[in-house]
Structures are given as structure tokens and as C-alpha cells.
Amino acid sequence: MTRSGYPADRPSARAAAELIAKVYETELAGCCLHVLTDDGNYGRYFAESCLTTARAEGHADCIAAAEALVQQTPTQQAKACALARMLNRE
């Protein structure tokens, strides 16, 4: 755990972006992640909210992406979301 309270071995923005992009392969509006990915609300609170929703809905891809996002700083979350949009354009 770093001094900021985030795990030192947290997923990279690229790794999280690939998980987010997988959600967008089937869900155009970001599904359980839309609060972060579409609305731009970054931070642990919003990532935890997305994870709670994903678990309640049983969406495996959303759960995987949200678990990665919960471990990231808001700046990393924003970067991951931007990278995911670029990956989906490829």
C-alpha cells in the first residue's frame, strides 16, 4: 500500500483500459461502469459504486474492470477511460 492508500501493485491504466474496452464490445453505454466511463466521475467512491452494481447484476466483465478501477487513483482512472475509448476505435 502506498502512502496515498492505493496498492503499489495496482493494475496499469492500459490493463484497466483493456478491461473497460471489453465491456464496450457489448455495451455501448458502459453498462455498470457508465458513472466513470461515460460521466467522468473519477475516484474510489465512484469505482466502488460501479463494482457494487456490477456484482449485483452479475456482469463478469464489469466486475473485472471495476476491480481494477477501484485500485487506481482518479488520474489513472481518467487515463484508463480515455485509453479504452481509443482502443474501441481501432
ZIDAMO-V936928 format. One line per field, one symbol per residue. burial: 1 if it has 24 or more other ideal C-beta (glycine too) atoms within 12 Angstrom, else 0. A space follows every 10 residues. Layout:
burial=???
This chain:
burial=0000000001 1010111111 1111001001 1111111000 0111011011 1011000010 1111111111 1110011111 1111000000
